[in-house]
Structures are given as C-alpha cells and as structure tokens.
Amino acid sequence: MNDQIHTGDEHGELGDAEYAEFMELAALEGFGADEIESELAAAGHGPLPVLAVVGRPNVGKSTLVNRIIGRREAVVEDRPGVTRDRVTYEAEWAGRRFKVVDTGGWEQDVLGIDASVAAQAEFAIEAADAVVFVVDSAVGATDTDEAVVKLLRRAGKPVVLCANKVDGPSAEADATALWSLGLGEPHPVSALHGRGTGDMLDAVLEALPEAPAQTFGAAVGGPRRIALIGRPNVGKSSMLNKVAGEERVVVNELAGTTRDPVDELIELGGKTWKFVDTAGIRRRVHLQEGADYYASLRTAAAVEKAELAVVLIDASESISVQDQRIVTMAVEAGRALVLAINKWDTLDEERRFYLEREIETELGQIAWAPRVNVSAKTGRHMEKLVPAMETALAGWETRVPTGRLNAFLGELVAGHPHPIRGGKQPRILFGTQAGTRPPRFVLFASGFLEAGYRRFVERRLREEFGFEGTPIHISVRVREKRGRKK
C-alpha cells in the first residue's frame, strides 16, 4: 500500500500533473474551475481549527454555542450541573468551517466556583486554536472573570471578548466598560436574539488559523501522539503503566482517580510514542454530574490533540452507551482508531461469545478498526498494540492517486449503478482524494447520491485500498444543470 501514499503541494495533496488531469476531467463533465477549487479547499484542509467558548456559569455560553452552530444542540438550562453527551460541535461562518468546544454551565459550588471555572477553561484551552471569552455585560467583570483573564494570558491563545446580554443600544455602554479587562475590544452580543454575533464571528475567523497550528507528524522522527480514551475505571492508567514498564500514573479502584491528562514519552516496539492518559477526574458523590462532564471535556481535548485514539473497552461489562459515545467522539474528530478490549483474560467462554455479539452490533460502525484483546493488568497481548497502532496510522495517511481512484470508480459504477429514483439514475462522474489524516474524498456526480450508496462506496473503497483503522470522509458535489448560470 506504500505506493499509494503521496505528499502534496499547493493543490492540497494533489501534485501538479495530477491536478491538471483532474481539472481536465472536471471541464469535460461540465464543472467550472471555481466550484472545483472551492470543493477541494473545503474537503482538503485537514483537521478543523478549534474554538473554545469559556466563561463563568450563567453568562450564556451554551446559548452562544447554539447560535454559532446554528441549531439547538448544547444544553441550555438555568440549573447548573447539566451533563452533556457532547462538548464539541462543528460550525461554519463565511464559508469557513471550525470546531466549537462548549464549556458551559457547570458550577462546582459557591465557594469553589473560581477553581471550577478555571478547570473547565484549562481543559478547553488546551485543545483550542482560539478562545471566545464570554462575560455578562449587565453584571460587569467579576473576580471570577478576572481569574479567567489571568488563565487566558498564561495560555497565550488569541482571545475574542464577547460582551453577552447586550439586547439593545442602551446596553452597549455596559459592554464598553469591559475594555478594563485588557483583552481588547469587547464585542457586544445578544446570544439569545443573535444581535452582534456576525461581527463577533468575523473577529473569530481573524483569530482562528486557516489550518490548525499543530501539524501532525511534521517533525521527522517525532513521536506519534496517542490518546488513551474510555469510560472511567476501564483500565487506562493501568495500560499506560504497563506499556511504560513502570508506575507512572496513580491506579486506584475508585473510578476516575486521574485528575489531569498525563503526557508520557514511552519506548514501545522500538519507537518513541507520546501517550496521553485521559482517565476521568476524581469524583465526589455530590459532584458526580460535573465530574462526568469534565471527563468528556478532557477526553475531547486529548482527542483533538492526538493522531490516534486507543479506545479501551471493559470486556467484563456490557458495552454501554457511554462506550459508543466515546468511539463516536474519536471518529467525528477524524482520528485513527484502535479498539483495545481490556480484561480479556478474566472472561469465560460464555461471556466471550456474548461479547463478540455485542461488538458486532454495538460497535459495528468501526468494524474497520484494528482490535487487540489485552490485559492492562497482566500485560497479556500488549505486544500486539504497536502493530495495530502502526496499521491504523498507515491507513490514516494513505492516499490513492487520482487515476487509480477513477479507474476504480468507473468499474464500481458499471458493476453497481445507483438505484433509479424518480425516473433518474444519478451517476458518479469522477472523484479525487482531496486529503489524508483522515482520508477525504470528493466525488462529483450527476445527481444526489443516497446515504446507502455512499456507505456502499466507502465499503468498496476499504475493500480495494485498505484504509484499516481510519474513518473516511466522503463529500459529493452534484453537477449544476448545463446552461444554468453559476
């Protein structure tokens, strides 16, 4: 498969000759150069830049996140402590896409509020390329806001100051007072009504890089970054200690004893790897909801920074909704993936039978991920982890030349045409792989391709070219009717 790997130049990841060949194909099929360029740019830019939304509780962060992403997904509720299933969302503004990390709404207790806000902000800022700091302009800058400002200054990330709850011209004076925070111009916004959010998002685009600041694998021989993720007490810290060959992380029967992400450079299989342990934070009974939320936030931050996610599943327990959410988080982030089934040595034959059925049904969406059955405690089969990680990373970085891809697409369309719908039969005209890490394909078609047919195309791509251990992104551009003005 190595002959398929190709590094790119100014045309995303298409070489000059390949790009010329591709544009000639596009012209023959009636696609304009501008729409081709825009589609390749959208598909080929790699991992999206990350925007963190931070601020103390009840200033309207989740309302602002919903406004930015254009739909109601982040939970908005007056009661602090609302646990979210997701904390990362994809957004678009002025033709540019980016990710938003929502840190809204969890309040530890009245006395510990400063520490609580700081903890949330730290986790989010860690993964962010830029930050929106939300302040309630009607209340003004509080001591907690001042504490967050210090945190932001230390982090050194670009900051856009959002003065929220400015519902009319009369409230704009309140926003002006926030110049005192020393973070530059306060942007008066009403997240609830949408007032001023456009100007604020223009400022966000100026703060965000066109592509993420971190370029994975740029340094020759640099360590690959691996996130160990999974629900609390699944054995993440035990696994890190086992691959390190020493006790580097506290392991405790109490779920969630790891407080902070721990980056460890570890020699394994003759290579140096950078492991991030993302185990859940220490819990107290009355802080259960907030602890789960922090664990999700931290996992999201670690996954955004990683190249590959090793998802640990506890073989002794049924696969849970939480396991599925964690897998989805890694897939949606576009990371290479390895599935590690931990505590395998504790199973009897009956449990192994039912576990195989669970994996097939509950984790069928990642049937392409390499799987290792391990014991983090005893070290059983840990030697299989490195080959699995190398396989997944190779799949993540694989690129199929345009000529070879179109020969494959031609055979696929001839042998398995799209079903006829409404008297029409849409057809894939040609395509290209616009990027890697993960592989991103753009297909140009004569009509809308149904989701089932897209899944079929993805399945056949995997059968033909491998792509083991990596999600695949496929976008489809439908040809405008000939003669119609573009």
C-alpha positions in Angstrom: 0.0 0.0 0.0 3.0 2.3 0.3 2.9 3.1 -3.4 -0.4 4.8 -2.7 1.0 7.3 -0.2 1.7 10.7 -1.7 2.5 14.0 -0.2 1.0 17.1 -1.6 1.9 20.7 -2.6 0.0 23.8 -3.4 -3.1 21.9 -4.7 -3.8 20.5 -1.3 -2.5 17.0 -1.7 -2.7 16.7 -5.5 0.5 17.0 -7.5 0.8 19.4 -10.4 0.3 16.7 -13.1 -2.5 15.0 -11.2 -4.2 18.3 -10.6 -4.1 19.2 -14.3 -5.5 15.8 -15.2 -8.3 16.2 -12.6 -9.3 19.7 -13.8 -9.4 18.4 -17.4 -11.8 15.7 -16.3 -13.9 18.3 -14.5 -14.1 20.5 -17.5 -15.3 17.6 -19.7 -18.1 16.9 -17.3 -19.3 20.5 -17.2 -17.9 21.6 -13.8 -16.5 25.1 -13.5 -13.0 25.7 -12.2 -14.3 27.9 -9.3 -16.7 25.3 -7.9 -14.0 22.6 -8.2 -11.5 24.8 -6.4 -13.9 25.6 -3.6 -14.9 21.9 -3.1 -11.3 20.8 -2.9 -10.5 23.6 -0.5 -13.4 22.6 1.7 -12.5 18.9 1.7 -8.8 19.1 1.7 -7.8 21.4 4.6 -7.3 18.6 7.2 -8.4 18.8 10.8 -10.5 21.8 11.5 -9.3 24.7 13.8 -10.8 24.6 17.3 -12.6 27.4 19.1 -13.1 27.2 22.9 -16.0 29.1 24.4 -15.2 29.9 28.1 -16.5 32.0 30.9 -18.1 31.7 34.3 -21.5 29.9 34.7 -24.8 31.6 33.6 -23.2 34.1 31.2 -24.9 32.4 28.2 -22.1 30.2 26.8 -24.3 27.4 25.7 -26.8 29.8 24.1 -23.9 31.4 22.2 -22.7 28.0 21.1 -26.1 27.1 19.8 -26.1 30.5 17.9 -22.7 29.8 16.4 -23.5 26.3 15.2 -27.0 27.4 14.0 -29.0 24.8 15.9 -30.0 23.9 19.4 -27.6 21.1 20.5 -25.7 22.4 23.5 -27.9 22.0 26.6 -29.3 25.3 27.9 -30.7 25.2 31.4 -30.8 27.6 34.4 -29.8 24.7 36.7 -26.0 24.3 36.9 -24.7 20.7 36.6 -26.4 19.7 33.3 -24.4 16.8 31.9 -23.8 16.9 28.2 -23.2 13.9 25.9 -21.2 16.0 23.6 -19.0 19.1 24.1 -17.6 19.5 20.6 -19.6 20.7 17.6 -18.8 21.7 14.0 -19.7 25.2 12.8 -19.4 27.3 9.7 -19.2 31.0 9.1 -18.5 32.9 5.9 -17.5 29.7 4.1 -15.0 28.6 6.8 -15.5 25.5 9.0 -14.2 25.1 12.5 -15.0 23.2 15.7 -16.5 24.7 18.8 -15.8 23.4 22.3 -18.6 24.2 24.7 -17.5 24.6 28.4 -20.8 25.9 29.6 -22.7 25.7 32.7 -21.3 23.5 35.4 -20.9 25.1 38.8 -19.0 23.2 41.5 -20.2 25.0 44.5 -20.4 28.6 45.6 -17.1 28.5 47.4 -15.2 26.6 44.7 -16.5 28.5 41.7 -13.2 30.0 40.8 -11.5 26.7 40.8 -14.3 25.1 38.8 -14.3 27.7 36.0 -10.5 27.5 35.8 -10.6 23.8 35.5 -13.2 23.9 32.6 -11.2 26.7 30.9 -7.9 24.9 31.1 -9.2 21.7 29.6 -10.8 23.5 26.7 -8.0 26.0 26.0 -5.5 23.1 25.9 -7.0 21.9 22.6 -8.1 25.3 21.2 -6.5 27.4 18.5 -8.5 30.5 19.7 -10.9 31.3 22.6 -14.2 33.3 22.9 -14.3 34.6 26.5 -18.0 35.3 27.4 -18.8 37.9 30.0 -22.2 39.1 31.2 -22.1 42.8 30.3 -25.1 43.5 32.5 -23.2 42.3 35.6 -19.8 43.5 34.5 -16.4 42.0 35.2 -16.4 39.9 38.4 -13.5 38.4 40.4 -14.1 35.1 38.6 -13.8 36.8 35.2 -10.5 38.4 36.3 -9.3 34.9 37.3 -10.2 33.6 33.8 -8.4 36.5 32.2 -5.1 35.6 34.0 -5.6 32.0 32.8 -6.1 33.2 29.2 -3.0 35.4 29.3 -0.9 32.5 30.5 -2.2 30.2 27.7 -1.2 32.8 25.1 -4.0 31.8 22.7 -5.8 34.5 20.6 -8.9 35.7 22.5 -12.2 37.3 21.3 -14.0 39.1 24.1 -17.8 38.6 23.9 -19.9 41.0 26.0 -23.1 39.0 26.1 -26.7 40.0 27.0 -26.5 43.4 25.1 -30.1 43.3 23.9 -30.3 46.9 22.6 -28.3 50.1 22.1 -28.9 51.3 25.7 -26.9 48.3 27.0 -23.8 49.0 24.8 -22.3 51.2 27.4 -22.1 48.2 29.7 -20.1 46.4 27.1 -17.7 49.3 26.6 -16.8 49.0 30.3 -15.2 45.6 29.6 -12.3 47.3 27.9 -10.9 47.3 31.5 -10.2 43.5 31.3 -7.3 44.3 29.0 -8.3 41.8 26.3 -9.0 44.3 23.6 -12.3 45.3 22.1 -15.5 43.8 23.7 -17.9 42.6 21.1 -21.5 43.5 22.2 -23.7 40.4 21.6 -27.1 39.1 22.4 -26.6 35.3 22.1 -30.3 34.8 22.8 -31.5 37.1 19.9 -28.5 36.9 17.6 -27.7 40.6 17.8 -24.0 41.3 17.0 -23.0 37.7 16.6 -22.0 38.2 13.0 -19.4 40.8 13.8 -18.1 38.7 16.7 -17.7 35.7 14.3 -15.9 37.8 11.8 -13.4 38.5 14.7 -13.3 34.8 15.5 -12.3 34.0 11.9 -9.4 36.5 12.1 -8.2 34.8 15.3 -8.5 31.3 14.0 -5.8 29.9 11.8 -6.8 28.8 8.3 -5.5 25.4 9.4 -4.6 24.1 12.9 -1.4 25.4 14.4 -0.3 21.9 15.2 0.8 19.9 12.1 0.8 16.3 13.0 4.0 14.3 12.2 5.7 17.4 10.7 9.0 16.7 12.6 10.9 13.8 11.0 11.1 11.0 13.5 8.9 12.9 16.0 6.8 10.8 18.4 3.3 10.0 17.3 0.6 11.2 19.7 -1.7 8.6 21.1 -4.8 9.3 23.2 -5.9 6.5 25.6 -9.7 7.0 25.9 -12.5 5.1 27.5 -15.1 5.4 30.3 -13.9 5.7 33.9 -12.2 2.6 35.6 -11.8 0.8 32.3 -8.0 0.5 32.8 -6.5 3.4 31.0 -3.9 4.2 33.7 -3.1 0.5 34.1 -2.4 0.3 30.4 -0.2 3.4 30.4 1.8 1.9 33.3 2.1 -1.4 31.5 3.3 0.0 28.2 5.7 2.2 30.2 7.0 -0.7 32.2 6.8 1.3 35.4 4.2 3.0 37.7 3.9 6.5 36.1 0.2 7.0 36.8 -1.8 6.5 40.0 -4.0 3.4 39.7 -6.9 3.1 42.2 -10.0 1.0 42.4 -12.0 4.2 42.7 -13.2 5.3 39.3 -11.7 8.5 38.0 -8.6 8.9 40.1 -6.6 10.6 37.3 -7.0 14.3 37.8 -5.1 15.8 34.8 -4.1 14.4 31.4 -0.6 12.9 31.7 1.6 13.1 28.6 4.2 10.3 28.6 7.0 9.6 26.2 7.2 5.8 26.1 9.5 3.5 24.2 7.5 0.7 22.7 8.2 -1.7 19.8 11.5 0.1 19.1 9.8 3.5 18.7 9.0 6.5 20.9 5.3 7.3 21.3 3.6 10.1 23.2 0.7 8.7 25.2 -2.0 10.9 26.8 -3.9 9.3 29.7 -7.4 10.8 29.8 -8.9 8.9 32.7 -11.8 10.6 34.5 -11.2 13.1 37.2 -11.5 12.4 40.9 -15.2 12.2 41.9 -17.1 13.2 45.0 -20.6 11.9 45.4 -22.3 15.4 45.2 -20.1 16.3 42.2 -20.9 13.3 40.1 -22.5 15.2 37.2 -19.8 17.7 36.9 -17.1 15.1 37.1 -18.6 13.2 34.1 -18.8 16.5 32.2 -15.2 17.3 33.0 -14.2 13.8 31.8 -15.9 14.4 28.5 -14.3 17.8 28.1 -10.9 16.4 28.9 -11.3 13.4 26.5 -12.4 15.8 23.7 -9.3 18.0 24.3 -7.0 15.0 24.3 -8.6 13.5 21.1 -8.3 16.9 19.3 -4.6 16.9 20.0 -4.0 13.2 19.2 -3.3 11.5 15.9 -4.6 8.1 17.0 -7.1 7.1 19.7 -6.9 3.8 21.5 -10.4 3.1 22.8 -10.4 0.8 25.8 -13.5 -1.3 26.4 -14.0 -3.3 29.6 -14.7 -6.9 28.4 -16.2 -7.9 31.8 -19.1 -5.4 31.3 -21.7 -4.9 28.6 -20.8 -2.3 26.0 -22.5 0.8 27.1 -24.0 3.9 25.5 -21.0 5.8 27.0 -18.6 3.5 25.2 -20.4 4.2 22.0 -20.2 8.0 22.6 -16.5 7.8 23.2 -16.0 5.9 20.0 -18.2 8.4 18.1 -16.1 11.3 19.5 -12.9 9.8 18.1 -14.5 9.0 14.7 -16.1 12.5 14.4 -12.7 14.1 15.2 -11.2 12.1 12.3 -8.6 10.3 14.3 -7.0 6.9 13.5 -8.5 4.3 15.8 -7.6 1.1 17.6 -10.0 -0.9 19.7 -8.5 -2.4 22.8 -10.7 -5.0 24.7 -9.3 -4.9 28.2 -9.6 -7.6 31.0 -9.9 -10.3 28.2 -8.1 -12.8 30.4 -10.9 -12.7 33.0 -13.6 -13.9 30.6 -15.2 -17.4 30.5 -16.3 -18.9 27.2 -20.0 -17.8 27.6 -19.0 -14.1 28.2 -16.6 -14.2 25.2 -19.4 -15.4 23.0 -21.8 -12.7 24.0 -19.1 -10.0 23.9 -18.4 -10.9 20.3 -22.1 -10.4 19.5 -22.1 -7.0 21.4 -19.0 -5.8 19.5 -20.6 -6.8 16.2 -23.9 -5.0 17.0 -23.0 -2.1 19.2 -19.6 -1.2 17.6 -20.4 -2.2 14.0 -19.7 1.3 12.8 -16.0 0.8 13.5 -15.6 -2.8 12.1 -12.6 -1.3 10.2 -10.6 -0.6 13.3 -7.8 -3.0 14.3 -8.7 -4.8 17.5 -6.5 -6.2 20.3 -7.6 -8.3 23.2 -5.4 -7.3 26.1 -5.0 -7.3 29.9 -3.6 -4.0 31.1 -3.1 -5.5 34.5 -1.0 -8.6 33.4 0.4 -7.3 30.2 -1.2 -10.1 28.1 -1.0 -9.4 24.3 0.3 -5.8 24.9 2.9 -6.6 22.2 0.1 -6.6 19.7 -0.7 -3.0 20.4 2.1 -1.4 18.4 1.4 -3.3 15.1 -2.2 -2.3 15.5 -1.3 1.4 16.0 1.1 1.4 13.1 -1.5 -0.2 10.8 -4.1 2.4 11.8 -1.7 5.3 11.3 -0.7 3.9 7.9 -4.4 3.8 6.9 -4.9 7.3 8.2 -2.1 8.6 6.0 -2.8 6.6 2.8 -3.6 8.4 -0.4 -4.9 6.9 -3.6 -3.7 8.5 -6.9 -6.5 10.2 -8.9 -6.0 8.0 -11.9 -6.2 4.8 -9.9 -9.2 6.1 -8.0 -11.2 6.9 -11.1 -10.4 3.6 -12.7 -11.9 2.0 -9.6 -14.9 4.3 -9.6 -15.6 3.5 -13.2 -15.7 -0.2 -12.5 -17.8 0.3 -9.5 -20.4 2.4 -11.3 -20.5 0.0 -14.2 -21.0 -3.1 -11.9 -23.2 -1.5 -9.3 -25.1 1.6 -10.6 -27.0 3.8 -8.2 -30.7 2.8 -7.9 -33.1 4.7 -10.1 -35.1 7.2 -8.1 -37.9 9.4 -9.6 -37.1 8.2 -13.0 -33.5 9.3 -12.8 -30.3 7.4 -12.1 -27.5 9.6 -10.5 -24.0 8.6 -11.6 -20.6 9.2 -10.1 -18.7 11.0 -12.9 -15.2 11.2 -11.3 -13.5 11.9 -8.0 -10.3 12.6 -6.2 -8.9 12.1 -2.7 -8.5 15.7 -1.5 -6.6 14.9 1.7 -5.4 12.5 4.3 -5.3 12.2 8.1 -8.1 11.1 7.7 -8.6 10.2 4.0 -11.1 12.7 2.5 -12.7 12.0 -0.9 -14.7 14.4 -3.1 -17.0 12.7 -5.6 -18.5 14.7 -8.4 -21.9 13.3 -9.5 -24.8 13.9 -12.0 -27.3 13.8 -9.2 -27.8 13.3 -5.4 -26.3 10.1 -4.0 -28.3 8.4 -1.3 -26.7 7.7 2.1 -26.9 4.0 1.5 -25.0 4.2 -1.8 -22.4 6.4 -0.1 -21.9 3.7 2.5 -21.6 1.2 -0.3 -18.9 3.3 -1.9 -17.0 3.6 1.4 -17.2 -0.1 1.9 -15.8 -0.8 -1.5 -13.0 1.8 -1.1 -11.9 -0.1 2.0 -12.1 -3.5 0.3 -10.0 -2.1 -2.6 -7.4 0.1 -0.9 -7.4 -0.9 2.8 -7.8 2.2 5.0 -7.7 0.0 8.0 -8.0 1.8 11.3 -9.2 5.2 9.9 -12.5 6.9 9.3 -13.2 8.0 5.7 -14.9 11.3 4.8 -16.8 11.4 1.5 -18.4 14.6 0.2 -20.4 14.7 -3.0 -20.7 17.6 -5.4 -23.7 17.5 -7.7 -23.3 19.0 -11.2 -25.3 22.1 -11.9 -27.7 21.8 -14.8 -25.9 22.6 -18.1 -26.6 26.1 -19.3 -27.6 27.4 -15.9 -25.7 30.4 -14.6 -23.4 29.6 -11.7 
